[in-house]
Amino acid sequence: MNQRPQLSAADQRRLDGLAASFGDLRKRNIGYPCNQDFDYSELAPFFAWSANNIGDPFGPSNYRLNTLGFEREVLGEFARLAQAEEGQWWGYVTSGGTEGNMYGLYVARELFPDGICYFSEDTHYSVAKVLRLQHTRSIMLKSQPNGELDYTDLRETLRIHRDAPPIIFANIGTTMKGAVDNLATVRGILAELAIPASYIHADAALSGMILPFVDEPQPWNFSAGADSISISGHKLLGSPLPCGIVLAKKRNVERIARSIEYIGALDTTIAGSRSAFGPLFLWYRLRTLGTSGVTEIVRRSLELAAFAEERMNAAGIPAWRHKNSVTVVFPRPPAALMEKWIIAPKGNIGHIITLPHVTENIITEFIADFVKARP
Ligand SMILES: Cc1ncc(COP(=O)(O)O)c(C=O)c1O
C-alpha cells in the first residue's frame, strides 16, 4: 500500500519530456505575469499528506491536517502591506486573483443587492463572468487610451443611475497595460455626486505586490478607500500552484458568514476544500525573502522594465509603460515572433512583463527577433 507508485518506461519518458519542455519554455515565458524564479523544494515532504484548509482561517476546524496558522500569518503580512485597519479586516488565501475578485464582488452584492457594478473595458476577462454568475447588474465603462478608467464616463454613468448603490471594480494594474485606476479620483466623483453608499473592490493581481515596495505608490489600498482587495500569489512572488489572497473589511464579512456543523467552521470562503499548500508556499516565500528580498525583486523588475522600454524604443519599436509598472506595452508583434516567444497579445498591442526569471539577455534576444520579424 505504501510502496512508491511505478511508471512504465514510456510514461516516465513523457514526464521527462514535459520537464525538459518546461525548462526550455521558462525563459521565453515573458508575456504572462508569472514569476518562474523560485525554489520551494524544502516543502516537498509535505506532499506526503492530504492537508486541507477547509473553512475560515480564523476559526476552529474539525480537519486538523491544515496550515491555518501559517495562513493567518500570511494574511497578517498582506493586511499590513495593504494598510488594513488593525483588527478590522478579514481574509483568506484563495486559489488565485479570480477567486479574490469573486469574493470581493460577492461581499459587495450581499451588502447592496440592488447595486450596479461599474468596471472598465480594460478589466480582466473573468470579471464579467463573475458578475453574470452572481447576477449582479453591471455596466462596462470606457477606458482611456492608457488603460485607466475614463473618469468622465464614470461620472456621467453614475449620475444617470443615482438610485442604485455603486460597486466600483477598480483595476490596480490592468492585465494588458498595467494601468492603475485612481481611487482618489473615484472617491472624489462619489463625493461630488453626494452618493451616500458605495463599495470599492481593488483588483491588485500583480501590482498589489509592487506598490507596497516603491517610494511613490499610486493610491491603491484600504487607506485609499478600498473595501476589499484581491492579490495573486503566483504572479510577482511566484509559486508552482496558483494562489492568491483576498482581504475585506471585517464588519462587511460578518454580515454574510454562516456556521456549518459538518466542518466545524464558519463558511466564509467561496471554496469548501481549500489548498493547504497556497498558504504554506506564501509563508515560505515571505519568510525566506523578507521585506528586503521582496523590495529587491520589485526594484530589479522595475529596472529591467525601464531597460526593455528604452532598448525597444532605440530599436524603433514604440514601447511604453506606466509609473511603477513592470508591464512594457508595444504594438502587437508579428505572428512569427509569437511562435518562439510566449506573448499575450490583445487587439493591436502586446506586452512583456519583466519578472525575475527575465534577464537583460532575454530581452535583448527578444528585441533582435522582433526587429527581424517585422515586415
Ligand atoms: C488584472 C488582473 N486581474 C485578475 C487576474 C486573474 O488572476 P488569476 O489568474 O490569479 O486568477 C489577472 C490575471 O492575469 C489580472 O491580470
Ligand as a Chemical Component Dictionary entry (heavy atoms), coordinates in Angstrom:
data_LIG
# 
_chem_comp.id                   LIG 
_chem_comp.type                 NON-POLYMER 
_chem_comp.pdbx_formal_charge   0 
_chem_comp.three_letter_code    LIG 
# 
loop_
_chem_comp_atom.comp_id 
_chem_comp_atom.atom_id 
_chem_comp_atom.alt_atom_id 
_chem_comp_atom.type_symbol 
_chem_comp_atom.charge 
_chem_comp_atom.model_Cartn_x 
_chem_comp_atom.model_Cartn_y 
_chem_comp_atom.model_Cartn_z 
_chem_comp_atom.pdbx_ordinal 
LIG C1 C1 C 0 -5.682 42.471 -13.526 1  
LIG C2 C2 C 0 -5.934 41.009 -13.324 2  
LIG N1 N1 N 0 -6.949 40.617 -12.552 3  
LIG C3 C3 C 0 -7.222 39.323 -12.326 4  
LIG C4 C4 C 0 -6.458 38.345 -12.891 5  
LIG C5 C5 C 0 -6.788 36.907 -12.630 6  
LIG O1 O1 O 0 -5.889 36.397 -11.720 7  
LIG P1 P1 P 0 -5.616 34.815 -11.575 8  
LIG O2 O2 O 0 -5.023 34.380 -12.871 9  
LIG O3 O3 O 0 -4.659 34.765 -10.422 10 
LIG O4 O4 O 0 -6.905 34.168 -11.276 11 
LIG C6 C6 C 0 -5.384 38.692 -13.713 12 
LIG C7 C7 C 0 -4.546 37.651 -14.339 13 
LIG O5 O5 O 0 -3.689 37.892 -15.122 14 
LIG C8 C8 C 0 -5.118 40.054 -13.932 15 
LIG O6 O6 O 0 -4.116 40.454 -14.729 16 
# 
loop_
_chem_comp_bond.comp_id 
_chem_comp_bond.atom_id_1 
_chem_comp_bond.atom_id_2 
_chem_comp_bond.value_order 
_chem_comp_bond.pdbx_ordinal 
LIG C1 C2 SING 1  
LIG C2 N1 SING 2  
LIG C2 C8 DOUB 3  
LIG N1 C3 DOUB 4  
LIG C3 C4 SING 5  
LIG C4 C5 SING 6  
LIG C4 C6 DOUB 7  
LIG C5 O1 SING 8  
LIG O1 P1 SING 9  
LIG P1 O2 DOUB 10 
LIG P1 O3 SING 11 
LIG P1 O4 SING 12 
LIG C6 C7 SING 13 
LIG C6 C8 SING 14 
LIG C7 O5 DOUB 15 
LIG C8 O6 SING 16 
# 
